[in-house]
Amino acid sequence: MIKNNPRITIGIPIFNGEKFIQSKLENIISQTFQDFEIIIYDNSNDKTPEICRDFMVKDQRIQYFHEKK
C-alpha cells in the first residue's frame, strides 16, 4: 500500500493485454511527474497477471487486483 496520498490515481482496467501492458506501464513509470499511483484491475487469462505482478513487486506505487470472472 502507498504510504503517502498521491496526487493522481491512474486506473487501468485490462483484459488479455499481455501484448501492450508492459510498454504502457513502462511509459507511465518513466514520466517526469512521479506523484501517482497505478491501480490495475484485471480478469485476463493470458500472461497479463504475471507481467503486472512483476511490476507491482518493482514499484510500490502499483496495486494489482486480479479477478477470475
VMD Tcl script that builds the backbone (N, CA, C; Angstrom):
set m [mol new atoms 207]
animate dup $m
set s [atomselect $m all]
$s set {name element resname resid chain x y z} {
  {N N MET 1 A 0.843 -1.181 0.000}
  {CA C MET 1 A 0.000 0.000 0.000}
  {C C MET 1 A 0.881 1.235 0.000}
  {N N ILE 2 A 0.424 2.266 -0.630}
  {CA C ILE 2 A 1.169 3.503 -0.728}
  {C C ILE 2 A 1.050 4.262 0.588}
  {N N LYS 3 A 2.176 4.753 1.087}
  {CA C LYS 3 A 2.199 5.412 2.388}
  {C C LYS 3 A 1.664 6.835 2.315}
  {N N ASN 4 A 2.031 7.589 1.299}
  {CA C ASN 4 A 1.561 8.951 1.141}
  {C C ASN 4 A 0.417 8.964 0.143}
  {N N ASN 5 A -0.443 9.963 0.267}
  {CA C ASN 5 A -1.522 10.101 -0.697}
  {C C ASN 5 A -0.967 10.711 -1.973}
  {N N PRO 6 A -1.027 9.967 -3.074}
  {CA C PRO 6 A -0.526 10.502 -4.340}
  {C C PRO 6 A -1.473 11.567 -4.882}
  {N N ARG 7 A -0.943 12.448 -5.701}
  {CA C ARG 7 A -1.760 13.497 -6.303}
  {C C ARG 7 A -2.664 12.950 -7.397}
  {N N ILE 8 A -2.232 11.895 -8.064}
  {CA C ILE 8 A -3.006 11.334 -9.169}
  {C C ILE 8 A -3.121 9.818 -8.998}
  {N N THR 9 A -4.312 9.290 -9.266}
  {CA C THR 9 A -4.529 7.850 -9.326}
  {C C THR 9 A -4.844 7.493 -10.770}
  {N N ILE 10 A -4.097 6.539 -11.297}
  {CA C ILE 10 A -4.298 6.068 -12.665}
  {C C ILE 10 A -4.932 4.692 -12.577}
  {N N GLY 11 A -6.125 4.558 -13.112}
  {CA C GLY 11 A -6.821 3.272 -13.119}
  {C C GLY 11 A -6.676 2.602 -14.477}
  {N N ILE 12 A -6.308 1.333 -14.457}
  {CA C ILE 12 A -6.151 0.589 -15.700}
  {C C ILE 12 A -6.985 -0.685 -15.630}
  {N N PRO 13 A -8.171 -0.683 -16.257}
  {CA C PRO 13 A -8.900 -1.943 -16.396}
  {C C PRO 13 A -8.312 -2.667 -17.605}
  {N N ILE 14 A -8.099 -3.961 -17.485}
  {CA C ILE 14 A -7.439 -4.673 -18.586}
  {C C ILE 14 A -7.971 -6.092 -18.712}
  {N N PHE 15 A -7.970 -6.584 -19.941}
  {CA C PHE 15 A -8.342 -7.970 -20.221}
  {C C PHE 15 A -7.452 -8.473 -21.354}
  {N N ASN 16 A -6.679 -9.492 -21.063}
  {CA C ASN 16 A -5.775 -10.118 -22.041}
  {C C ASN 16 A -4.926 -9.089 -22.798}
  {N N GLY 17 A -4.186 -8.302 -22.038}
  {CA C GLY 17 A -3.376 -7.242 -22.624}
  {C C GLY 17 A -1.889 -7.508 -22.593}
  {N N GLU 18 A -1.490 -8.776 -22.621}
  {CA C GLU 18 A -0.068 -9.098 -22.499}
  {C C GLU 18 A 0.790 -8.453 -23.586}
  {N N LYS 19 A 0.211 -8.140 -24.731}
  {CA C LYS 19 A 0.992 -7.578 -25.836}
  {C C LYS 19 A 1.356 -6.120 -25.613}
  {N N PHE 20 A 0.605 -5.414 -24.746}
  {CA C PHE 20 A 0.875 -3.990 -24.586}
  {C C PHE 20 A 1.018 -3.493 -23.156}
  {N N ILE 21 A 0.652 -4.271 -22.149}
  {CA C ILE 21 A 0.658 -3.747 -20.781}
  {C C ILE 21 A 2.064 -3.393 -20.297}
  {N N GLN 22 A 3.062 -4.151 -20.668}
  {CA C GLN 22 A 4.420 -3.846 -20.229}
  {C C GLN 22 A 4.869 -2.474 -20.742}
  {N N SER 23 A 4.670 -2.211 -22.017}
  {CA C SER 23 A 5.096 -0.915 -22.564}
  {C C SER 23 A 4.272 0.227 -21.977}
  {N N LYS 24 A 2.989 0.000 -21.723}
  {CA C LYS 24 A 2.155 1.048 -21.123}
  {C C LYS 24 A 2.628 1.386 -19.716}
  {N N LEU 25 A 2.906 0.356 -18.911}
  {CA C LEU 25 A 3.383 0.618 -17.552}
  {C C LEU 25 A 4.759 1.284 -17.559}
  {N N GLU 26 A 5.639 0.840 -18.437}
  {CA C GLU 26 A 6.959 1.473 -18.547}
  {C C GLU 26 A 6.828 2.941 -18.932}
  {N N ASN 27 A 5.908 3.253 -19.851}
  {CA C ASN 27 A 5.691 4.641 -20.256}
  {C C ASN 27 A 5.190 5.500 -19.098}
  {N N ILE 28 A 4.264 4.976 -18.326}
  {CA C ILE 28 A 3.736 5.738 -17.193}
  {C C ILE 28 A 4.825 5.957 -16.145}
  {N N ILE 29 A 5.534 4.902 -15.797}
  {CA C ILE 29 A 6.558 4.983 -14.750}
  {C C ILE 29 A 7.708 5.901 -15.136}
  {N N SER 30 A 8.000 6.013 -16.424}
  {CA C SER 30 A 9.145 6.816 -16.860}
  {C C SER 30 A 8.837 8.311 -16.973}
  {N N GLN 31 A 7.624 8.720 -16.699}
  {CA C GLN 31 A 7.273 10.145 -16.774}
  {C C GLN 31 A 8.055 10.950 -15.731}
  {N N THR 32 A 8.250 12.215 -16.019}
  {CA C THR 32 A 8.960 13.069 -15.055}
  {C C THR 32 A 8.098 13.336 -13.829}
  {N N PHE 33 A 6.784 13.415 -13.993}
  {CA C PHE 33 A 5.878 13.561 -12.858}
  {C C PHE 33 A 5.780 12.200 -12.177}
  {N N GLN 34 A 6.077 12.144 -10.896}
  {CA C GLN 34 A 6.147 10.853 -10.207}
  {C C GLN 34 A 5.174 10.690 -9.045}
  {N N ASP 35 A 4.345 11.687 -8.772}
  {CA C ASP 35 A 3.448 11.639 -7.612}
  {C C ASP 35 A 2.112 11.003 -8.005}
  {N N PHE 36 A 2.141 9.708 -8.279}
  {CA C PHE 36 A 0.947 8.995 -8.709}
  {C C PHE 36 A 0.955 7.578 -8.180}
  {N N GLU 37 A -0.207 6.945 -8.267}
  {CA C GLU 37 A -0.337 5.511 -8.015}
  {C C GLU 37 A -1.043 4.915 -9.220}
  {N N ILE 38 A -0.821 3.649 -9.454}
  {CA C ILE 38 A -1.467 2.936 -10.550}
  {C C ILE 38 A -2.257 1.780 -9.947}
  {N N ILE 39 A -3.532 1.731 -10.273}
  {CA C ILE 39 A -4.380 0.627 -9.819}
  {C C ILE 39 A -4.810 -0.148 -11.060}
  {N N ILE 40 A -4.420 -1.417 -11.111}
  {CA C ILE 40 A -4.740 -2.270 -12.249}
  {C C ILE 40 A -5.807 -3.267 -11.815}
  {N N TYR 41 A -6.900 -3.302 -12.557}
  {CA C TYR 41 A -7.956 -4.282 -12.322}
  {C C TYR 41 A -8.023 -5.182 -13.546}
  {N N ASP 42 A -7.849 -6.466 -13.329}
  {CA C ASP 42 A -7.624 -7.398 -14.429}
  {C C ASP 42 A -8.440 -8.662 -14.252}
  {N N ASN 43 A -8.911 -9.202 -15.365}
  {CA C ASN 43 A -9.507 -10.545 -15.342}
  {C C ASN 43 A -9.031 -11.341 -16.554}
  {N N SER 44 A -7.760 -11.183 -16.873}
  {CA C SER 44 A -7.153 -11.844 -18.024}
  {C C SER 44 A -6.853 -13.309 -17.760}
  {N N ASN 45 A -6.718 -14.051 -18.855}
  {CA C ASN 45 A -6.285 -15.443 -18.748}
  {C C ASN 45 A -5.057 -15.694 -19.628}
  {N N ASP 46 A -4.326 -14.617 -19.940}
  {CA C ASP 46 A -3.070 -14.752 -20.676}
  {C C ASP 46 A -1.922 -14.436 -19.706}
  {N N LYS 47 A -0.844 -13.860 -20.158}
  {CA C LYS 47 A 0.293 -13.568 -19.278}
  {C C LYS 47 A 0.214 -12.193 -18.621}
  {N N THR 48 A -0.892 -11.504 -18.788}
  {CA C THR 48 A -1.056 -10.188 -18.175}
  {C C THR 48 A -0.855 -10.216 -16.660}
  {N N PRO 49 A -1.447 -11.168 -15.920}
  {CA C PRO 49 A -1.244 -11.182 -14.470}
  {C C PRO 49 A 0.229 -11.287 -14.073}
  {N N GLU 50 A 0.977 -12.122 -14.752}
  {CA C GLU 50 A 2.402 -12.295 -14.450}
  {C C GLU 50 A 3.164 -10.981 -14.667}
  {N N ILE 51 A 2.883 -10.313 -15.761}
  {CA C ILE 51 A 3.559 -9.051 -16.079}
  {C C ILE 51 A 3.215 -7.995 -15.028}
  {N N CYS 52 A 1.937 -7.888 -14.696}
  {CA C CYS 52 A 1.507 -6.886 -13.714}
  {C C CYS 52 A 2.093 -7.157 -12.332}
  {N N ARG 53 A 2.120 -8.408 -11.934}
  {CA C ARG 53 A 2.704 -8.743 -10.622}
  {C C ARG 53 A 4.196 -8.414 -10.574}
  {N N ASP 54 A 4.902 -8.647 -11.670}
  {CA C ASP 54 A 6.323 -8.284 -11.728}
  {C C ASP 54 A 6.512 -6.782 -11.528}
  {N N PHE 55 A 5.674 -5.984 -12.160}
  {CA C PHE 55 A 5.762 -4.530 -11.999}
  {C C PHE 55 A 5.406 -4.124 -10.574}
  {N N MET 56 A 4.402 -4.777 -9.993}
  {CA C MET 56 A 3.980 -4.447 -8.639}
  {C C MET 56 A 5.102 -4.688 -7.634}
  {N N VAL 57 A 5.873 -5.752 -7.830}
  {CA C VAL 57 A 6.989 -6.058 -6.941}
  {C C VAL 57 A 8.083 -4.994 -7.063}
  {N N LYS 58 A 8.284 -4.474 -8.269}
  {CA C LYS 58 A 9.344 -3.496 -8.517}
  {C C LYS 58 A 8.972 -2.079 -8.103}
  {N N ASP 59 A 7.688 -1.759 -8.080}
  {CA C ASP 59 A 7.264 -0.378 -7.830}
  {C C ASP 59 A 6.089 -0.362 -6.863}
  {N N GLN 60 A 6.300 0.201 -5.685}
  {CA C GLN 60 A 5.265 0.197 -4.644}
  {C C GLN 60 A 4.060 1.075 -4.981}
  {N N ARG 61 A 4.146 1.881 -6.022}
  {CA C ARG 61 A 3.008 2.717 -6.428}
  {C C ARG 61 A 1.959 1.922 -7.194}
  {N N ILE 62 A 2.267 0.682 -7.553}
  {CA C ILE 62 A 1.356 -0.134 -8.353}
  {C C ILE 62 A 0.598 -1.103 -7.456}
  {N N GLN 63 A -0.722 -1.078 -7.590}
  {CA C GLN 63 A -1.590 -2.048 -6.929}
  {C C GLN 63 A -2.239 -2.876 -8.030}
  {N N TYR 64 A -2.323 -4.173 -7.799}
  {CA C TYR 64 A -2.847 -5.062 -8.832}
  {C C TYR 64 A -3.926 -5.955 -8.243}
  {N N PHE 65 A -5.061 -6.000 -8.912}
  {CA C PHE 65 A -6.184 -6.833 -8.495}
  {C C PHE 65 A -6.583 -7.725 -9.660}
  {N N HIS 66 A -6.616 -9.022 -9.411}
  {CA C HIS 66 A -6.990 -9.977 -10.452}
  {C C HIS 66 A -8.239 -10.733 -10.031}
  {N N GLU 67 A -9.235 -10.719 -10.908}
  {CA C GLU 67 A -10.463 -11.460 -10.690}
  {C C GLU 67 A -10.585 -12.505 -11.780}
  {N N LYS 68 A -11.029 -13.681 -11.447}
  {CA C LYS 68 A -11.157 -14.744 -12.440}
  {C C LYS 68 A -12.395 -14.572 -13.310}
  {N N LYS 69 A -13.367 -13.813 -12.848}
  {CA C LYS 69 A -14.602 -13.584 -13.625}
  {C C LYS 69 A -14.700 -12.137 -14.013}
}
mol reanalyze $m
mol bondsrecalc $m
mol representation Tube
mol addrep $m
